[in-house]
């Protein structure tokens, strides 16, 4: 239905604005030419996230979680729903078998009890934390206290949590079905993208990442630098460019006798 209706709808537009590379690819697949498509980054307030993160007492947050100073923290941030596949991360974390690591689930949802029981069965419950729902105002502290965030989702059109974590200097590993991987993860940490549902592949990423905290911290800085060119500034520039292109086409149409 979309392939029938969307081309007709979008054909009425002089210029199409899209929020990500994957959406741009979708428009191309529907037959729209490149110069009629403008990418305006799907962004957050980068400055706010970075500023809030800078104020966080990382050691104090980790202490409140019961995490030792030398431990490495893996974070899942999102609703504990089936399509987010938090169980994949739990299984991979257990299989990775890296000592001095803690897995933190920030978010509420119907899978919480199932995840907790599975953690007990796997013998890792003492290294798993469930924070429950976390208000957005508290998320900078969560991202800052983590060393790596993982998003195993099977459905994420974009996932602004990737933007948020990156602005706080936390690197992200995500499944290939997360929209933000193309624009925000693959350009700086391509080896942190794994096939959705491939627990062994995620396990390998965790083993590699968690075995070298110094390298992991460097990757976090790479993620932060990536956000410098995926911000409100680029969004505004993109919108202005789209408007100018649309006006140019309108003027050209009017000039035709």
N, C-alpha and C positions, 0 to 999 in steps of 0.2 A: 504494500500500500504506500509506504513512504517513497519508494522508488518511482511511483507513479505521480503522487501528489507533490512531493518536494520540488522536483524540477519545475513544475508548473508554477508553484508559489514563488520560488526564488528567481524565476525568469523575469518576474516583475521588478526585481531590484536592479539598480545600476551597479551596486557594489555589495558584496556579502562580507560581513564581519564574523570571524570565527575565533574562539578562545584558545585553541590549541592546534598543534600539528596534526593530530589524529582527526580533528574535525575538518581541517583543511583537506586532508586526504579523502575524507568522506565526500566533501563537495566536489573534489576532482572526479571521484568515482561516479558521481551523478551527472558528469558531463560539463562542469563549469570550468572555464579556462582560468589559468593562473592569475592573470591581471585583473580579474573580477573578484578575487578573494584577498582579503586583508586579515592577517593574524594580529589580534590584540590580546596580549597575554592574560590568561586567567590568573590574576594576582591577588595578593593580600597586602595589607599595609606593612611592607617589609621593615620600615623604620620602627614601627611600634613593636613588632616582634623582637627585633634586634635589641632595642632599648630595654624592653622588659626582661629579656634574657640576661642582659648585662648586669641587672640588679639582683639576680638570683644567687643565693648562697647555696651552691651546689652540694657542698658537704652536709649542710643542715638538712636539705631535702632528702638526700640519700640516708642520712641517719634516721630521719622520721620513717623511712620505709624499712628500716632494719637492715640496711645494706652496708657491708663493711667498706671502708675507704678504698681498699685495693681491688674491690670487685668490679667487674664489667657488667653494665646494665643493658639488657635488650628490651626494647619497648614495643608494645602493641598499643596503638591509640585509635580507638573506634568502638562502635557498638559490637557487643558480643553476639553477632547474628551469623547464621549459616553462610551467607554469601561473602562475609568478611574472612571466612576460613581461619579463625584464630587457632583451631585445632591443629592445622598444618604447622604453625609456628611452634606450638607446644611439643609436637612430635619431633620436629627438627631440633629444637633446643635440647630435648632429652637425648636424642641420637648423637648430637655433636659431642657430648661428654666433656665439655671444657670446664675445668674446676674454677672456682672463684667467679662464677657468673650468676646473674640473677635475671629472671624474666618478669617483667612488670606489665600487667594488663590494666590500661587506663580506659575505663568505659564500662557501661552496664549493659545487660542484655540477657536473654533467655539461656544462653550457653554457659553462664558462669558456673553453675553447679556441676555441669557435665565436665567442664574444663578442670575444675578443682578435683573432682573424683578421678579424672584421668591422671592428673599430676600425682595424686596419691598412689595410683596403680603403678606409675612409672618410677616411683621412689624419688621424685624431685620436688615434692610439695614444699619443702623447706627452702627451696630456691625460687619459688614463684610467689608473686604478690598480686593481689587484686585490689585496685584502688577504688573501684566503682565509678560512678559518674564523676567527671571532672569538669568544672565550669571553665569556660574559655579563658577567663581572667587568670586561672591557675595553670593553664597549659604551658606558658613559657618556662615555668619552673620544672614541669615534667620533662619537656624536651631537653632542657639544659642539664638535667640530672642523668639523662640517658646517654649511652655511648653509641647506640645503633637503634634505629626504628625499623620495624619490618611490617610491610603491608601485603599480606598474601591473597587479597581479595580476588574473587572471580568476576566482580562487577564494580567498577569504579570509573565513571565517565572521565573524571580528572583526579580528584582527591587533593584538596587544598591542605590536608595535613602534611603533605610532602613539602609544600611551600613553607608552612609554619615551622616544621622541624628544621628545614634547611636554613631558615633565617636565624635559628637559634644555634646553628653550628652542629646539628645532629645529622649524621649521614643516614640515608634511607636505602633499604633493600626492598624491592617490591616485585610482585608478579607481573608478567607481561600483559595482563589484562587491566592493569591500572593505567589510566590515561596519562598521568603525569610522568610515567617512565620515559616516554619519548622526548619530552622537553626538559625535564629537570634531573633525571637520574642517569640515563644513558650518556648524555654529553660529558659527564664528569666521572661517573662510576659505572660503566657499562657492565662490568662483571657482577654488579649487585642486582641485576634483573634476571629473574628465573621463570621458567614455564609454570603457569598456574597449576597448582595441585601436585607439583613435582617435589615431594618432601626430601628425597635424597639430594636434589640440586640445592634446595634451601639449606639443608644440613651442611653441605660442602661450603656454602657461602659463610655460614656461621662459624665453622671450624677455622676457615681462613681469616675471617675478620676478627674473631675474638682471640685468636692466638697472638695478635700483634696490636696492642692498645695504642701504641705510638702511631702506627700506620692508620689505624681507624680514626684517630683524632685528626690526622692530616686530611683524610677523606672528608671529614666534617667541615674543615675549612674550605675545601674545594666546593662543597655543596653551598656553603655560604657565599662564596665568590660567584657561583652560578646565578644566584638570586640578584646580583647587581644588574644583570641584563634581562631580568624577568620581573619587572616591577611596574608600578603605576605610571612611571615616566614612559616606558615603552608602550603601555596601554594607551595613553593619551596621544602619543605620536602616531600610533596605528589608527586610532579613531579619526584624527585630523587628516591622515593620508587617505582613509576611506572616503571621507566627506569630499575631499578635493577631487578624487577620482570620479566619484558619483556626479559632482557638479560639472566636471569636464565632459562627461558623457551627455549630460543634459544639455549643455551648451552646444555640443556637437550635433545633437539631434535637432535642436532648434535652428541651427545654421543650414540644415539641409532644406533646400527649396521644395 
